[in-house]
């Protein structure tokens, strides 16, 4: 199941650096996950300091 990034995102970029599928990019005020590229590995959730990525 793909992940999504909630409004708790502080735009630090830790998740984007960790994503093996390069599915995360900076959006408008927060990072966003492309659900077409996300394989649901959870790497982003493991490094996020505020727990913004969650299963969609």
FIKOLZA-1660 file (N, C-alpha, C; in steps of 0.1 Angstrom, whole numbers, plus 5000, padded with zeros to 4 digits):
% residues 56
   i   px   py   pz ch aa at
   1 5008 4988 5000  A  X  N
   1 5000 5000 5000  A  X CA
   1 5009 5012 5000  A  X  C
   2 5005 5022 4992  A  X  N
   2 5013 5034 4991  A  X CA
   2 5012 5043 5004  A  X  C
   3 5022 5051 5006  A  X  N
   3 5022 5061 5017  A  X CA
   3 5018 5074 5012  A  X  C
   4 5014 5083 5021  A  X  N
   4 5011 5097 5018  A  X CA
   4 5017 5105 5029  A  X  C
   5 5019 5118 5027  A  X  N
   5 5025 5126 5037  A  X CA
   5 5014 5136 5042  A  X  C
   6 5013 5136 5055  A  X  N
   6 5002 5144 5061  A  X CA
   6 5007 5158 5063  A  X  C
   7 4998 5167 5068  A  X  N
   7 5001 5181 5070  A  X CA
   7 5011 5183 5081  A  X  C
   8 5014 5172 5088  A  X  N
   8 5024 5174 5099  A  X CA
   8 5038 5176 5093  A  X  C
   9 5040 5174 5080  A  X  N
   9 5053 5176 5074  A  X CA
   9 5059 5189 5077  A  X  C
  10 5072 5189 5080  A  X  N
  10 5080 5201 5083  A  X CA
  10 5089 5204 5072  A  X  C
  11 5088 5197 5060  A  X  N
  11 5096 5199 5048  A  X CA
  11 5111 5199 5051  A  X  C
  12 5115 5189 5059  A  X  N
  12 5130 5187 5061  A  X CA
  12 5137 5180 5051  A  X  C
  13 5130 5171 5043  A  X  N
  13 5135 5164 5032  A  X CA
  13 5141 5150 5036  A  X  C
  14 5141 5146 5048  A  X  N
  14 5147 5134 5052  A  X CA
  14 5140 5122 5045  A  X  C
  15 5127 5123 5043  A  X  N
  15 5120 5112 5036  A  X CA
  15 5124 5111 5021  A  X  C
  16 5126 5122 5014  A  X  N
  16 5130 5121 5000  A  X CA
  16 5144 5115 4998  A  X  C
  17 5153 5118 5007  A  X  N
  17 5166 5113 5007  A  X CA
  17 5166 5098 5009  A  X  C
  18 5157 5093 5016  A  X  N
  18 5156 5078 5020  A  X CA
  18 5149 5070 5010  A  X  C
  19 5140 5076 5002  A  X  N
  19 5131 5068 4993  A  X CA
  19 5139 5061 4982  A  X  C
  20 5139 5048 4981  A  X  N
  20 5146 5040 4971  A  X CA
  20 5140 5041 4957  A  X  C
  21 5127 5045 4957  A  X  N
  21 5120 5046 4944  A  X CA
  21 5120 5061 4938  A  X  C
  22 5126 5070 4946  A  X  N
  22 5125 5084 4942  A  X CA
  22 5111 5089 4940  A  X  C
  23 5102 5085 4948  A  X  N
  23 5088 5088 4947  A  X CA
  23 5084 5101 4955  A  X  C
  24 5093 5107 4962  A  X  N
  24 5090 5118 4970  A  X CA
  24 5097 5131 4965  A  X  C
  25 5089 5141 4964  A  X  N
  25 5094 5154 4959  A  X CA
  25 5088 5166 4967  A  X  C
  26 5095 5177 4967  A  X  N
  26 5090 5188 4974  A  X CA
  26 5078 5194 4967  A  X  C
  27 5067 5196 4975  A  X  N
  27 5055 5202 4970  A  X CA
  27 5053 5216 4975  A  X  C
  28 5041 5220 4976  A  X  N
  28 5037 5233 4981  A  X CA
  28 5037 5233 4996  A  X  C
  29 5048 5237 5002  A  X  N
  29 5049 5238 5017  A  X CA
  29 5052 5225 5024  A  X  C
  30 5051 5213 5017  A  X  N
  30 5055 5200 5023  A  X CA
  30 5059 5191 5012  A  X  C
  31 5064 5180 5016  A  X  N
  31 5068 5170 5006  A  X CA
  31 5056 5161 5002  A  X  C
  32 5056 5156 4990  A  X  N
  32 5045 5148 4985  A  X CA
  32 5051 5135 4979  A  X  C
  33 5043 5124 4980  A  X  N
  33 5046 5111 4975  A  X CA
  33 5038 5108 4962  A  X  C
  34 5045 5104 4952  A  X  N
  34 5038 5100 4939  A  X CA
  34 5033 5086 4942  A  X  C
  35 5020 5084 4943  A  X  N
  35 5015 5070 4945  A  X CA
  35 5017 5060 4934  A  X  C
  36 5021 5065 4922  A  X  N
  36 5024 5056 4911  A  X CA
  36 5038 5050 4913  A  X  C
  37 5047 5057 4920  A  X  N
  37 5060 5052 4922  A  X CA
  37 5062 5045 4935  A  X  C
  38 5054 5049 4945  A  X  N
  38 5056 5043 4959  A  X CA
  38 5053 5029 4959  A  X  C
  39 5062 5021 4965  A  X  N
  39 5060 5006 4967  A  X CA
  39 5056 5002 4981  A  X  C
  40 5054 5012 4990  A  X  N
  40 5049 5010 5003  A  X CA
  40 5060 5004 5012  A  X  C
  41 5073 5006 5010  A  X  N
  41 5083 5000 5018  A  X CA
  41 5084 5006 5032  A  X  C
  42 5079 5019 5034  A  X  N
  42 5080 5025 5047  A  X CA
  42 5093 5031 5051  A  X  C
  43 5102 5032 5042  A  X  N
  43 5115 5038 5045  A  X CA
  43 5113 5053 5049  A  X  C
  44 5104 5060 5042  A  X  N
  44 5102 5074 5046  A  X CA
  44 5097 5075 5060  A  X  C
  45 5088 5067 5064  A  X  N
  45 5082 5068 5077  A  X CA
  45 5092 5065 5088  A  X  C
  46 5102 5056 5085  A  X  N
  46 5112 5053 5094  A  X CA
  46 5122 5064 5098  A  X  C
  47 5123 5074 5089  A  X  N
  47 5133 5085 5091  A  X CA
  47 5126 5098 5094  A  X  C
  48 5113 5099 5092  A  X  N
  48 5106 5112 5095  A  X CA
  48 5106 5116 5110  A  X  C
  49 5111 5127 5113  A  X  N
  49 5112 5131 5127  A  X CA
  49 5098 5135 5133  A  X  C
  50 5088 5137 5125  A  X  N
  50 5075 5141 5130  A  X CA
  50 5064 5131 5126  A  X  C
  51 5068 5120 5120  A  X  N
  51 5058 5109 5117  A  X CA
  51 5048 5113 5106  A  X  C
  52 5052 5122 5097  A  X  N
  52 5042 5127 5086  A  X CA
  52 5038 5116 5076  A  X  C
  53 5047 5107 5071  A  X  N
  53 5043 5097 5062  A  X CA
  53 5035 5086 5069  A  X  C
  54 5023 5083 5062  A  X  N
  54 5015 5072 5068  A  X CA
  54 5009 5065 5056  A  X  C
  55 5005 5052 5059  A  X  N
  55 4999 5044 5048  A  X CA
  55 4986 5051 5044  A  X  C
  56 4984 5051 5031  A  X  N
  56 4972 5058 5025  A  X CA
  56 4960 5048 5026  A  X  C
% end
